[in-house]
Amino acid sequence: MRRTVVSLLLLAACGDNAKGIELDELDMTRRAAECERYTRCGLFDDEDACNTFFRAAKDPNLFEQVSRGLIRFDPLAAEACNRAIAQLGCDVTDREVRILPDVCNHVLIGTLPTAATCVADRECASRHCSAPSCGRDACCAGGCEAYAAPAHVGEACTDEIGCEAAAFCGRDLTCHVLGSLGAACDADDECAFGTACVGATEFQAGACRVLPKLGEECPYLRCAEIGARCSAEQMCVPAGVTGASCTRDGECSRFYTCDPTSNQCVELPQLGMPCSGRCAGESFCDVVSGQSVCIPPQPNAAPCTADNQCLTAYCEEGPIFDQCGSEAVCF
């Protein structure tokens, strides 16, 4: 299996050898860590295929926030967070998968005290800024609010004040203990670790169930591992990657597609290749000269219908048609 240089460096950097990660490497190394896990869990052929699938992340404000001291960046925590992410399991119901590794909460640390002017949660030591939502193309200031500890079972909760790890915020805005096997639920995060919410719809509640693993029967049409799917025979089998036989996209990894000519799972097309809806890497599927082709993201003022069509990853809503725009740079 091929390995990216980034992944090798990431694995080597542990224990006393840890050197930390530079801020400008944060997105790249985080993606490499995620790709190590995705490949191990069967979503990609190899890490190179994964790393070239995703588009580079862009944050117009982070570097300035760090340089101004509004946020403190911890290079060693970033490295440790990446290692933790790379080693996460494949079962989506596991506690370690559902809860972000704690070290990842210490990579970017806000420095502003209570009542200080802020424009983003991550600037505040409490991790909560009262700035109103005013769209991605504007900067709206607020104030850092005092730290609020997660609420316990039976206590009130809001979007800002969540619940402790073994609880969830219900529709009544009260923290409830995670549902046991068979308990009614509306979402996976309402169920006890090791279970998931099965059968929930807009009109009726589901029930917390144990999801089957690879090789087991899947009567609820769901499997526990991210790299597994429920087959037509209702058995959990590996999601298809390159070369796996298929008749539809659902039989392939969610990052692959089923080629109707070969009836095999194949990688999504990339820049310059014909496409039928989805493209990988720094491209998107658009009609050029009457043919669907993966083309580069477009500059500002170009018409768009989705964020991934823009260089800035921001398709701005307009009075007549939407066009590529820039997110606000607040500093």
PyMOL commands that set and color helices and strands:
alter all, ss='L'
color gray80, all
select helices_A, chain A and resi 5-12+15-17+23-40+47-51+62-67+75-86+95-98+102-106+121-123+188-190+249-251+307-309
alter helices_A, ss='H'
color red, helices_A
select strands_A, chain A and resi 71-73+108-110+117-118+142-143+167-169+175-177+184-185+196-198+206-209+228-230+236-238+256-259+264-267+284-288+291-295+315-316+323-324
alter strands_A, ss='S'
color yellow, strands_A
deselect
rebuild
show_as cartoon
